[in-house]
Amino acid sequence: MTTGTETAQRRRRVRLTPVRSVPVEFTGERAGEGPLTVGQLNHYAWVTGAPDDLYAILRVELPVPEVVPVGDVAEATGVLITRHESLRTSYVPGEPPRQRVTAAGVQLLEVCSLGEGKWGPQDRPAVAEALVQWLRDSPDPLRCPVRVAVAIAPEVGDRVIACAAAFSHLAVDQHSIEILKRDFAGLLADPARRRGGRPGHQPLDQARLEATPAERRRAEAALDHVREQLRRRPRCLYALPDARPRGESLAVELSSAAAAMAVRRVAARTRTSRSSVVLAAICAVVARRAGYPELVFPVSSSNRFERHLVNYVGCLAQGSIATVEIGGRSFDELVGHTWTAVMEASRHARYDTAERDAMAALIEHERGLRLTYGPMFNSLIPESWSGLTAGVGFEPEEIDVALARTELRWRPIPVSEIPIRFILNQIDGCLRLDGWSGDTGLVPRAELDSVLLAVERLLVAAAHGDVPGSRIPEVIALEPLADPDRILADNCWVDIAAVQHLVEEAVAPVVAHVFASAGDRPLVSYLAATDDVRTPEQAHTRCMAALADHPTAITPRHYVICRTAPADPADPAAWPEPLAAGTGRA
């Protein structure tokens, strides 16, 4: 195994020079205007609130054959925009906002030159990467849903070396991109397919469907499911004891051929998807290390379970919340349970996030914590949650030998409020699994390294046969995060010191002290009264306002307001008779 900064193979330096724009005409079967779909509405609120967000625009390489002229790429681009209305949709601000589909128009295909020298298929990865970077200045996603660019080399005339596109996240989600890649490759391979074709289910159709009574009932049921899970979710799923935010984030990528082979064997044996096998291993390791008997965490669903949505291009992906109970399950049992839990969560992943946020605000106040909704696990591979058994020809001994080729590579990433998350980037031939730390003060790089390697160990052990639940901790080989000053309160492992820091900041300059328990009540805060803080409700309101800067804390479960503070606030018997006491969360 190698670790350290990524030392990828030396690539040729790429310099792109824009040389022309090719007009691409498109003519769809209809124009139209209507309300936004639930998916569009959720993304609209996010993108308009944070237009510079890293994921407001999705930039990807589009597949091209070794020999293809610019004209063919232009034709294929025109057909894509003709077929998929989301690629010719603009969004009209208002209360509520609306979507407007243009029937016909012109889209520019941007052509960049690589300059002199010999360029060929071997340079495509580097050139595609450079094109993706060149597209970083894409137009406003509310006005331009797609932008396509190609790179050519003078030596080979109009032959395309690489192609890339920038899509507004209002127009597509990750699953849509895979559909578009597949369509684009087919259009380039067969000129006879370059016709608009009969349009399938489109966003305007989806918006009308979502307005029906049946779909409204479905959305209400989804919110009921989310409400139940929000009452169980911990504030911070993973953080080292006595951790303090540092404001730095990083990702560590596990690159493991051994794990890829192991996942195939386990998926074939359990008749589940490879994604579910990887997630089950992650759940086992995180639960062991973080000390939770069950994991309640956000997941992302493609929301494409109905036949008419399988090839739908638009925003459908949305988050829900899954509960995976680890218990004493063997690994094979855990894989099956994880698949079931995620499928159950995915059935409840289409709802209005504004309604969820209003509901969550009440639950957060009641529980005295703040919650985030970024998924703990996201699979970017084009694979559904179905059994995959093809290509299982690896012997366990081959997998053990492949362990020597495992690599860990790290890179900085934008700061995130999610303490730890995992992204499955590749699974064929080599498993590429990212572990992200939203703040290295909470989850340092060394911790990410150890967690990812523990996931690999468990997968490789499971390739030899099912791992009994009693043996899983031994295989993981990581001890639970231990701290004598931590307590379990409201499904959250909490550092008493973190709660003390929260209360001190919230009520400063008032003297306050937090006790792990007082009588039969856990996590009790005593504090001296002032003109501004004389009731538990006032103390709780201040603590809630300060929570954002204390990602591992929750508010006290009980407040005791006294007239004055004693000389030794840490002595519970020294505090005078209280003026008021209560949860403050009514």
C-alpha positions as CSV (number, residue, x, y, z in Angstrom):
1,M,0.0,0.0,0.0
2,T,1.2,3.5,-0.8
3,T,0.0,6.7,0.9
4,G,0.6,10.4,0.4
5,T,-0.2,13.1,-2.1
6,E,-1.5,11.8,-5.4
7,T,1.4,11.1,-7.7
8,A,-0.5,10.4,-10.9
9,Q,1.3,9.5,-14.1
10,R,3.0,12.5,-15.7
11,R,0.6,14.1,-18.2
12,R,1.2,16.4,-21.0
13,R,0.5,20.0,-20.3
14,V,-2.7,21.2,-21.9
15,R,-3.3,24.8,-23.1
16,L,-6.7,25.5,-24.6
17,T,-7.4,28.4,-27.0
18,P,-11.0,29.2,-28.0
19,V,-11.0,29.4,-31.8
20,R,-14.7,29.4,-32.8
21,S,-18.3,28.7,-31.8
22,V,-20.4,26.4,-34.0
23,P,-24.2,27.2,-34.0
24,V,-26.2,24.1,-33.1
25,E,-29.9,24.2,-34.1
26,F,-32.5,22.3,-32.2
27,T,-36.2,21.9,-32.8
28,G,-38.3,20.1,-30.2
29,E,-41.9,18.8,-30.5
30,R,-43.4,21.4,-28.1
31,A,-42.9,24.5,-26.1
32,G,-44.6,25.0,-22.8
33,E,-44.7,26.6,-19.4
34,G,-45.8,25.2,-16.0
35,P,-45.0,24.8,-12.3
36,L,-41.8,23.4,-11.2
37,T,-41.5,19.7,-10.2
38,V,-40.7,19.0,-6.6
39,G,-37.1,18.2,-7.6
40,Q,-36.7,21.4,-9.6
41,L,-38.3,23.4,-6.8
42,N,-35.8,22.0,-4.2
43,H,-32.8,22.7,-6.5
44,Y,-34.1,26.1,-7.4
45,A,-34.2,27.2,-3.7
46,W,-30.7,25.9,-3.2
47,V,-29.1,27.2,-6.4
48,T,-30.7,30.7,-6.1
49,G,-29.6,30.8,-2.5
50,A,-26.0,29.7,-3.2
51,P,-25.3,30.3,-7.0
52,D,-21.5,29.8,-6.4
53,D,-21.9,26.4,-4.8
54,L,-19.5,23.8,-6.1
55,Y,-22.3,21.6,-7.3
56,A,-24.6,24.3,-8.8
57,I,-23.1,23.4,-12.2
58,L,-22.0,19.8,-13.0
59,R,-19.1,19.5,-15.3
60,V,-18.3,16.2,-17.0
61,E,-16.5,14.6,-19.8
62,L,-18.7,13.3,-22.7
63,P,-17.6,10.1,-24.4
64,V,-16.4,10.5,-28.0
65,P,-14.9,7.8,-30.3
66,E,-11.3,8.0,-31.5
67,V,-12.2,9.5,-34.8
68,V,-15.1,12.0,-34.9
69,P,-15.3,15.4,-36.6
70,V,-16.7,18.5,-34.9
71,G,-19.8,18.4,-37.2
72,D,-20.9,15.0,-35.8
73,V,-20.5,16.3,-32.2
74,A,-22.6,19.3,-33.2
75,E,-25.4,17.1,-34.6
76,A,-25.4,14.8,-31.6
77,T,-25.6,17.8,-29.3
78,G,-28.6,19.2,-31.2
79,V,-30.4,15.9,-31.0
80,L,-29.8,15.7,-27.2
81,I,-31.3,19.1,-26.7
82,T,-34.2,18.3,-28.9
83,R,-35.0,15.1,-27.1
84,H,-34.6,16.3,-23.5
85,E,-36.7,19.3,-22.6
86,S,-34.7,20.0,-19.4
87,L,-31.8,21.0,-21.7
88,R,-33.9,23.8,-23.2
89,T,-35.7,24.9,-20.1
90,S,-35.4,28.3,-18.4
91,Y,-36.8,29.2,-15.0
92,V,-39.0,32.2,-14.4
93,P,-38.7,33.8,-10.9
94,G,-41.9,34.4,-9.0
95,E,-44.1,33.1,-6.2
96,P,-44.0,30.3,-7.1
97,P,-41.3,30.1,-9.8
98,R,-42.2,28.4,-13.1
99,Q,-40.4,26.5,-15.8
100,R,-40.5,27.5,-19.4
101,V,-39.6,25.2,-22.3
102,T,-38.4,26.6,-25.6
103,A,-39.4,24.7,-28.7
104,A,-36.5,25.7,-31.0
105,G,-33.4,27.7,-30.8
106,V,-29.6,27.7,-31.3
107,Q,-27.0,26.5,-28.9
108,L,-23.3,27.2,-29.4
109,L,-20.7,24.4,-29.5
110,E,-17.5,25.9,-28.3
111,V,-14.3,24.8,-30.1
112,C,-10.9,25.1,-28.5
113,S,-7.5,24.4,-30.1
114,L,-4.7,22.5,-28.4
115,G,-2.0,24.1,-30.4
116,E,0.9,22.6,-32.3
117,G,2.1,19.0,-31.7
118,K,0.9,15.5,-32.0
119,W,-2.3,14.8,-30.0
120,G,-4.2,11.6,-29.9
121,P,-6.4,9.3,-27.9
122,Q,-3.7,8.8,-25.3
123,D,-4.0,12.4,-24.4
124,R,-7.8,12.3,-24.0
125,P,-7.8,12.1,-20.1
126,A,-5.6,15.1,-19.7
127,V,-7.5,17.1,-22.4
128,A,-10.9,16.2,-21.0
129,E,-9.8,17.3,-17.6
130,A,-8.6,20.6,-19.0
131,L,-11.9,21.1,-20.8
132,V,-13.8,20.5,-17.6
133,Q,-11.7,23.1,-15.9
134,W,-12.2,25.5,-18.8
135,L,-15.9,25.3,-18.4
136,R,-15.8,26.5,-14.8
137,D,-17.1,29.9,-15.9
138,S,-20.4,28.5,-17.1
139,P,-23.3,31.0,-17.4
140,D,-26.1,31.5,-14.9
141,P,-27.6,28.0,-14.4
142,L,-31.1,29.6,-14.3
143,R,-30.7,30.8,-17.9
144,C,-28.4,28.3,-19.6
145,P,-29.0,24.6,-18.8
146,V,-26.2,23.2,-20.9
147,R,-22.9,24.2,-22.4
148,V,-20.7,21.9,-24.6
149,A,-17.1,22.3,-25.6
150,V,-14.6,20.3,-27.7
151,A,-10.9,20.3,-28.1
152,I,-9.2,19.8,-31.5
153,A,-5.6,19.7,-32.7
154,P,-4.5,21.6,-35.9
155,E,-2.5,18.5,-37.0
156,V,-5.6,16.4,-37.3
157,G,-7.9,19.1,-38.6
158,D,-11.5,19.0,-37.3
159,R,-11.1,15.7,-35.4
160,V,-12.2,16.0,-31.8
161,I,-9.7,14.9,-29.1
162,A,-12.1,15.3,-26.2
163,C,-15.5,16.7,-25.3
164,A,-17.0,18.1,-22.1
165,A,-20.2,19.6,-20.9
166,A,-21.4,21.8,-18.1
167,F,-25.0,21.2,-16.9
168,S,-27.1,23.2,-14.6
169,H,-28.0,21.1,-11.6
170,L,-31.5,22.5,-12.2
171,A,-31.5,20.6,-15.5
172,V,-30.0,17.3,-14.5
173,D,-28.9,15.1,-11.6
174,Q,-26.1,12.5,-11.6
175,H,-28.4,9.7,-13.0
176,S,-29.5,12.1,-15.8
177,I,-25.9,12.7,-16.7
178,E,-25.3,8.9,-17.2
179,I,-28.4,8.8,-19.4
180,L,-27.1,11.7,-21.5
181,K,-23.6,10.1,-21.8
182,R,-25.2,6.9,-23.0
183,D,-27.4,8.8,-25.5
184,F,-24.5,10.9,-26.7
185,A,-22.3,7.9,-27.3
186,G,-25.1,6.2,-29.3
187,L,-25.7,9.2,-31.4
188,L,-22.0,9.5,-32.3
189,A,-21.7,5.8,-33.1
190,D,-24.8,5.7,-35.4
191,P,-25.7,8.7,-37.6
192,A,-29.1,7.0,-38.4
193,R,-30.1,7.6,-34.7
194,R,-29.6,11.4,-35.0
195,R,-33.3,12.2,-35.1
196,G,-35.3,13.8,-32.3
197,G,-37.4,10.7,-31.7
198,R,-40.5,10.5,-29.7
199,P,-40.2,12.4,-26.4
200,G,-40.6,10.4,-23.2
201,H,-41.7,11.6,-19.8
202,Q,-40.5,15.2,-19.4
203,P,-40.4,17.7,-16.5
204,L,-43.6,19.4,-17.5
205,D,-45.3,16.0,-17.5
206,Q,-43.8,15.2,-14.1
207,A,-45.1,18.5,-12.6
208,R,-48.6,17.7,-13.7
209,L,-48.3,14.2,-12.3
210,E,-47.1,15.5,-8.9
211,A,-50.2,17.7,-8.6
212,T,-52.5,14.6,-8.6
213,P,-54.1,13.5,-5.2
214,A,-52.2,10.2,-5.3
215,E,-48.8,11.9,-5.6
216,R,-49.7,14.4,-2.9
217,R,-50.5,11.6,-0.6
218,R,-47.2,10.0,-1.4
219,A,-45.3,13.2,-0.6
220,E,-47.1,13.4,2.7
221,A,-46.1,9.8,3.5
222,A,-42.5,10.7,2.7
223,L,-42.6,13.6,5.1
224,D,-44.0,11.3,7.8
225,H,-41.1,8.9,7.3
226,V,-38.6,11.8,7.5
227,R,-40.2,13.2,10.6
228,E,-39.9,9.8,12.4
229,Q,-36.2,9.5,11.4
230,L,-35.4,13.1,12.4
231,R,-36.5,12.3,16.0
232,R,-33.8,9.6,16.1
233,R,-30.9,11.1,14.2
234,P,-27.8,12.0,16.2
235,R,-26.4,15.6,15.9
236,C,-22.9,14.5,14.9
237,L,-22.5,10.9,13.7
238,Y,-18.7,10.9,13.8
239,A,-16.1,13.0,15.6
240,L,-13.1,12.3,17.8
241,P,-13.4,13.0,21.5
242,D,-12.7,16.5,22.6
243,A,-12.6,17.6,18.9
244,R,-12.6,21.3,17.9
245,P,-13.4,22.6,14.4
246,R,-10.4,23.9,12.4
247,G,-12.2,25.1,9.3
248,E,-10.2,22.8,6.9
249,S,-11.6,19.9,4.9
250,L,-10.0,17.1,2.9
251,A,-10.8,13.9,1.0
252,V,-8.9,10.7,1.1
253,E,-9.4,8.2,-1.8
254,L,-9.0,4.5,-1.3
255,S,-8.0,2.9,-4.5
256,S,-8.2,-0.9,-4.1
257,A,-8.3,-3.7,-6.7
258,A,-8.6,-6.2,-3.9
259,A,-11.8,-4.5,-2.5
260,A,-13.3,-4.4,-6.0
261,M,-12.8,-8.2,-6.5
262,A,-14.1,-8.8,-3.0
263,V,-17.3,-6.7,-3.5
264,R,-18.1,-8.8,-6.7
265,R,-17.9,-12.0,-4.7
266,V,-20.0,-10.8,-1.9
267,A,-22.6,-9.3,-4.2
268,A,-22.9,-12.6,-6.1
269,R,-23.3,-14.5,-2.9
270,T,-25.8,-12.2,-1.3
271,R,-27.6,-11.3,-4.6
272,T,-27.5,-7.6,-3.8
273,S,-25.9,-4.7,-5.6
274,R,-22.2,-3.9,-5.2
275,S,-23.1,-0.4,-3.8
276,S,-25.0,-2.0,-1.0
277,V,-22.1,-4.2,-0.1
278,V,-19.8,-1.2,0.1
279,L,-22.3,0.7,2.2
280,A,-22.8,-2.2,4.6
281,A,-19.0,-2.3,5.2
282,I,-19.0,1.5,5.8
283,C,-21.9,1.2,8.3
284,A,-20.2,-1.6,10.2
285,V,-17.0,0.3,10.5
286,V,-18.6,3.7,11.4
287,A,-20.9,2.1,13.9
288,R,-18.0,0.2,15.6
289,R,-15.8,3.3,15.8
290,A,-18.5,5.8,16.7
291,G,-20.2,3.6,19.2
292,Y,-23.7,3.5,17.8
293,P,-25.7,0.3,17.8
294,E,-27.7,1.7,14.8
295,L,-26.9,4.4,12.3
296,V,-29.5,6.9,11.3
297,F,-28.1,9.0,8.4
298,P,-29.1,10.8,5.2
299,V,-29.0,9.0,1.9
300,S,-29.5,10.0,-1.7
301,S,-32.1,8.4,-3.9
302,S,-32.3,8.6,-7.7
303,N,-36.1,8.4,-7.3
304,R,-36.4,6.5,-10.6
305,F,-38.4,3.4,-9.5
306,E,-41.4,3.9,-11.9
307,R,-41.1,2.7,-15.5
308,H,-41.7,6.2,-16.9
309,L,-38.8,7.7,-14.9
310,V,-36.1,5.2,-15.8
311,N,-34.8,7.3,-18.6
312,Y,-36.0,10.7,-17.3
313,V,-33.6,13.6,-17.7
314,G,-34.2,16.1,-15.0
315,C,-33.9,16.7,-11.2
316,L,-35.3,13.8,-9.4
317,A,-32.5,12.8,-7.0
318,Q,-33.3,13.8,-3.4
319,G,-32.3,12.9,0.1
320,S,-34.1,10.8,2.7
321,I,-33.0,9.2,6.0
322,A,-32.1,5.5,6.5
323,T,-31.8,3.6,9.7
324,V,-29.3,0.6,9.6
325,E,-29.4,-1.5,12.7
326,I,-26.0,-3.2,13.1
327,G,-26.8,-5.5,16.1
328,G,-25.1,-8.9,16.0
329,R,-25.8,-9.5,12.3
330,S,-23.3,-11.4,10.2
331,F,-21.9,-9.4,7.3
332,D,-24.1,-11.1,4.7
333,E,-27.1,-10.4,6.9
334,L,-26.0,-6.8,7.3
335,V,-25.7,-6.4,3.5
336,G,-29.2,-7.6,3.0
337,H,-30.5,-5.4,5.8
338,T,-28.6,-2.3,4.5
339,W,-30.1,-2.8,1.0
340,T,-33.6,-3.1,2.6
341,A,-33.1,0.0,4.8
342,V,-31.9,2.1,1.9
343,M,-34.7,1.0,-0.4
344,E,-37.2,1.9,2.4
345,A,-35.7,5.3,2.7
346,S,-35.6,5.8,-1.0
347,R,-39.3,5.1,-1.3
348,H,-39.7,8.2,0.9
349,A,-37.4,10.6,-1.0
350,R,-39.8,12.9,-3.0
351,Y,-41.1,15.8,-1.0
352,D,-40.9,19.6,-0.7
353,T,-37.8,20.4,1.2
354,A,-39.3,23.7,2.4
355,E,-42.0,21.7,4.2
356,R,-39.3,19.4,5.6
357,D,-37.3,22.4,6.8
358,A,-40.2,23.9,8.6
359,M,-41.0,20.5,10.3
360,A,-37.3,20.0,11.1
361,A,-37.0,23.4,12.8
362,L,-39.6,22.4,15.3
363,I,-37.9,19.1,16.0
364,E,-34.5,20.7,16.3
365,H,-35.9,23.1,18.9
366,E,-37.6,20.3,20.7
367,R,-34.5,18.1,20.8
368,G,-32.0,21.0,21.2
369,L,-29.7,20.3,18.2
370,R,-29.1,21.2,14.6
371,L,-29.2,18.7,11.7
372,T,-27.6,18.6,8.2
373,Y,-28.9,16.8,5.2
374,G,-26.0,16.0,3.0
375,P,-25.8,12.2,2.4
376,M,-23.3,10.1,4.4
377,F,-23.0,7.9,1.3
378,N,-23.4,8.7,-2.3
379,S,-22.7,6.3,-5.2
380,L,-21.7,7.9,-8.5
381,I,-21.5,4.6,-10.4
382,P,-24.2,3.9,-13.0
383,E,-25.6,0.9,-11.1
384,S,-29.1,0.3,-9.7
385,W,-29.9,-1.5,-6.5
386,S,-30.1,-4.9,-8.2
387,G,-28.2,-8.1,-8.0
388,L,-24.9,-8.2,-10.0
389,T,-23.2,-11.5,-10.5
390,A,-21.3,-11.1,-13.7
391,G,-17.6,-11.6,-13.8
392,V,-17.1,-13.3,-10.5
393,G,-14.0,-15.3,-11.3
394,F,-11.6,-14.2,-8.6
395,E,-10.1,-16.6,-6.1
396,P,-9.6,-15.3,-2.5
397,E,-5.9,-15.8,-2.9
398,E,-5.8,-13.4,-5.8
399,I,-7.6,-10.8,-3.7
400,D,-5.1,-11.2,-0.9
401,V,-2.2,-10.6,-3.4
402,A,-3.9,-7.5,-4.8
403,L,-3.9,-5.9,-1.3
404,A,-0.3,-4.9,-1.9
405,R,-1.5,-2.5,-4.7
406,T,-3.9,-0.5,-2.5
407,E,-3.3,3.2,-2.4
408,L,-4.5,6.1,-0.3
409,R,-4.4,9.6,-1.9
410,W,-5.6,12.8,-0.3
411,R,-6.6,16.2,-1.7
412,P,-8.2,19.4,-0.2
413,I,-11.9,20.0,-0.7
414,P,-14.3,22.9,0.0
415,V,-15.3,23.1,3.7
416,S,-18.4,21.1,4.5
417,E,-20.7,21.0,7.5
418,I,-21.0,17.2,7.2
419,P,-18.4,15.6,9.5
420,I,-17.8,12.5,7.5
421,R,-19.2,11.2,4.2
422,F,-18.3,8.6,1.6
423,I,-18.5,8.7,-2.2
424,L,-18.2,5.6,-4.3
425,N,-16.6,6.8,-7.6
426,Q,-15.7,3.5,-9.3
427,I,-16.2,-0.2,-8.7
428,D,-15.2,-2.0,-11.9
429,G,-11.6,-3.2,-11.8
430,C,-10.6,-1.0,-8.9
431,L,-12.7,0.3,-6.1
432,R,-12.3,4.0,-5.7
433,L,-13.9,5.2,-2.5
434,D,-13.6,8.7,-1.2
435,G,-13.8,9.5,2.5
436,W,-14.5,13.2,3.2
437,S,-13.8,15.0,6.4
438,G,-16.0,18.2,6.6
439,D,-13.5,19.5,9.2
440,T,-10.2,17.9,10.0
441,G,-10.5,19.1,13.6
442,L,-13.4,16.7,14.0
443,V,-12.1,13.9,11.7
444,P,-8.4,14.1,11.0
445,R,-6.7,12.6,7.9
446,A,-5.2,9.8,9.9
447,E,-8.7,8.8,11.1
448,L,-10.0,8.8,7.5
449,D,-7.1,6.6,6.5
450,S,-7.8,4.1,9.3
451,V,-11.6,4.0,8.5
452,L,-11.1,3.4,4.8
453,L,-8.6,0.6,5.4
454,A,-10.9,-1.0,7.9
455,V,-13.6,-1.0,5.2
456,E,-11.2,-2.7,2.8
457,R,-10.3,-5.3,5.5
458,L,-13.9,-6.2,6.1
459,L,-14.7,-6.5,2.4
460,V,-11.7,-8.7,1.8
461,A,-12.5,-10.9,4.8
462,A,-16.1,-11.2,3.5
463,A,-14.8,-12.4,0.1
464,H,-13.6,-15.6,1.8
465,G,-17.0,-16.2,3.2
466,D,-19.7,-14.7,5.5
467,V,-18.2,-13.0,8.6
468,P,-20.1,-13.7,11.8
469,G,-21.2,-10.7,13.7
470,S,-19.0,-11.7,16.7
471,R,-16.0,-11.6,14.4
472,I,-16.6,-8.3,12.7
473,P,-15.0,-6.1,15.4
474,E,-11.9,-8.3,15.2
475,V,-11.7,-7.8,11.4
476,I,-12.3,-4.1,11.6
477,A,-9.5,-3.8,14.1
478,L,-10.5,-0.4,15.4
479,E,-11.5,0.3,19.0
480,P,-14.6,2.4,19.7
481,L,-13.9,6.1,20.3
482,A,-13.6,6.2,24.1
483,D,-13.8,9.2,26.4
484,P,-14.9,9.1,30.0
485,D,-16.4,12.6,29.7
486,R,-18.8,11.5,26.9
487,I,-22.4,10.6,27.6
488,L,-25.3,9.3,25.4
489,A,-28.2,11.7,25.4
490,D,-31.1,11.7,23.0
491,N,-29.3,9.2,20.7
492,C,-26.2,11.5,20.6
493,W,-22.7,10.9,22.0
494,V,-21.9,14.2,23.6
495,D,-18.7,15.6,25.1
496,I,-19.7,17.4,28.3
497,A,-16.9,19.9,27.6
498,A,-18.5,20.7,24.2
499,V,-21.8,21.5,25.9
500,Q,-20.0,23.6,28.5
501,H,-18.4,25.7,25.7
502,L,-21.7,26.1,24.0
503,V,-23.5,27.3,27.2
504,E,-20.7,29.7,28.2
505,E,-20.7,31.3,24.7
506,A,-24.5,31.5,24.6
507,V,-25.1,33.2,28.0
508,A,-21.9,35.1,28.4
509,P,-21.0,36.8,30.7
510,V,-23.3,34.7,32.9
511,V,-21.6,32.1,35.1
512,A,-22.8,28.6,34.1
513,H,-21.8,25.0,34.6
514,V,-22.9,21.9,32.8
515,F,-23.2,18.6,34.7
516,A,-23.4,15.1,33.2
517,S,-26.4,14.5,35.4
518,A,-28.2,16.0,38.4
519,G,-30.5,13.8,40.2
520,D,-32.2,11.6,37.6
521,R,-31.8,14.2,34.8
522,P,-28.9,14.0,32.3
523,L,-27.0,16.9,30.9
524,V,-28.1,19.7,33.3
525,S,-26.9,23.3,33.2
526,Y,-26.9,25.6,36.2
527,L,-26.6,29.3,35.5
528,A,-26.9,32.6,37.3
529,A,-29.9,34.8,36.4
530,T,-29.6,38.1,34.6
531,D,-32.1,40.6,33.2
532,D,-31.8,38.8,29.8
533,V,-31.8,35.2,31.0
534,R,-34.3,34.5,33.8
535,T,-36.1,31.5,32.4
536,P,-35.2,28.1,30.9
537,E,-36.9,29.2,27.7
538,Q,-34.6,32.2,27.3
539,A,-31.5,30.1,28.1
540,H,-32.5,27.5,25.5
541,T,-33.2,30.1,22.8
542,R,-29.7,31.5,23.3
543,C,-28.1,28.0,23.2
544,M,-30.0,27.2,20.0
545,A,-28.7,30.4,18.4
546,A,-25.1,29.5,19.2
547,L,-25.3,25.8,18.1
548,A,-24.0,26.4,14.6
549,D,-20.5,27.1,15.9
550,H,-20.5,24.0,18.1
551,P,-21.0,21.1,15.7
552,T,-20.5,18.3,18.2
553,A,-22.7,19.8,21.0
554,I,-26.4,19.6,21.9
555,T,-28.2,21.9,24.3
556,P,-28.6,20.9,27.9
557,R,-31.6,18.6,28.6
558,H,-32.5,20.7,31.7
559,Y,-31.8,24.3,32.8
560,V,-31.6,25.5,36.4
561,I,-31.7,29.3,36.9
562,C,-30.4,30.5,40.2
563,R,-30.2,34.0,41.6
564,T,-26.4,34.0,41.9
565,A,-23.5,31.7,41.1
566,P,-21.5,30.1,43.9
567,A,-17.7,30.5,44.4
568,D,-17.3,27.0,43.0
569,P,-19.7,26.5,40.1
570,A,-18.5,22.9,39.6
571,D,-20.0,21.9,43.0
572,P,-23.7,21.2,42.4
573,A,-24.5,21.4,46.1
574,A,-23.1,25.0,46.2
575,W,-25.7,26.5,43.9
576,P,-28.5,28.3,45.8
577,E,-32.2,27.6,45.6
578,P,-33.4,27.9,41.9
579,L,-35.6,30.7,40.7
580,A,-36.8,28.5,37.7
581,A,-36.0,25.2,36.2
582,G,-37.1,23.3,33.1
583,T,-36.2,22.0,29.7
584,G,-36.9,25.4,28.0
585,R,-38.1,23.5,24.9
586,A,-41.9,23.8,25.3
